[in-house]
């Protein structure tokens, strides 16, 4: 079962599909460091470059990928609605994804993105193109914690199929044990507690050095707490100048809880001032390796580039275990379909 991974990043999506029995025949990634990481772990079939310059794609049974989400995310500054002259650069890349689908005619395809993707014109475009090409769709917002990932990360997932009605994977875990007979959510403790509290820099178990003032701030924040727990003398001026401490995100300078999943691990998780990235116990941010664990990358997965580049790759990745659960659902639908015939249709 062959896959093409577009906007592949470090390869979290590909790794999940590989674990489910798929083989990657092509990956396309524009970021040099992410492409190097992909090559380190999967081989030299990755193209480092602009997808718009890739003229032809090989035969494949499934196309996967997440068009860049800078205009879809609530963290972005662009608006939803109709496309504008300036919106194609990032958001118009869904067109390139569907160009690959049209050329390859895979039996199935999977799109992954931020939840706000479903409010965007790109979602309308994918639905329109999928219908034109004869693909039925299943779509929804999946919480990675419901699939065994120690992280409450919500992702928009679209599965297209021209071999029958597709389905999304059924959850395997739940917040309230026993409610549906599933396993309880996996916690931060289960994911990282075996790693040394004092990082040894081995295998990316490393973090950003902090100033004495920052460490004093960290020490004032209890497990599960955040910047609102800081006394005024340790607070940041930009927070004190707000009309009240309730202004702004409560996750800034937040400390993780041992016995709950993490919140979304983004691309700056070495900076506690950017989100809930303080270790549950140690007075530091989580390390690169701890972030990778929370994204369910195995410890033998290698990242190219500096720690900064590795953190960016980890934060942008599809959680590997979520990808695997999606791949297993796709694999089930491919059962009984002859994979000896070319994936491309006569059309």
Secondary structure, DSSP 8 states (H G I E B T S, - for coil): -EEEEES-TTSHHHHHHHHTT-EEEEEEES-HHHHHHHHHHH-S-EEES-GGG-------SEEEE----TTTSTTSS---BS--TTTHHHHTHHHHHHHHHHHH--SEEEEEE-GGGGGBHHHHHHHHHHHHHT-EEEEEEEEGGGGT-SB--EEEEEEEESSS--------EESSTTSSS-EE---HHHHHTTS-SS---GGG-------HHHHHHHHTS-TT--GGGS-GGGS-HHHHTSSSTTSS-TTTT-B--TTS-B----TTTT-GGGSS-B-SSSSSB--HHHHHHHTT--TT----S-HHHHHHHHHHS--HHHHHHHHHHHHHHHTTS-SSS-SS---
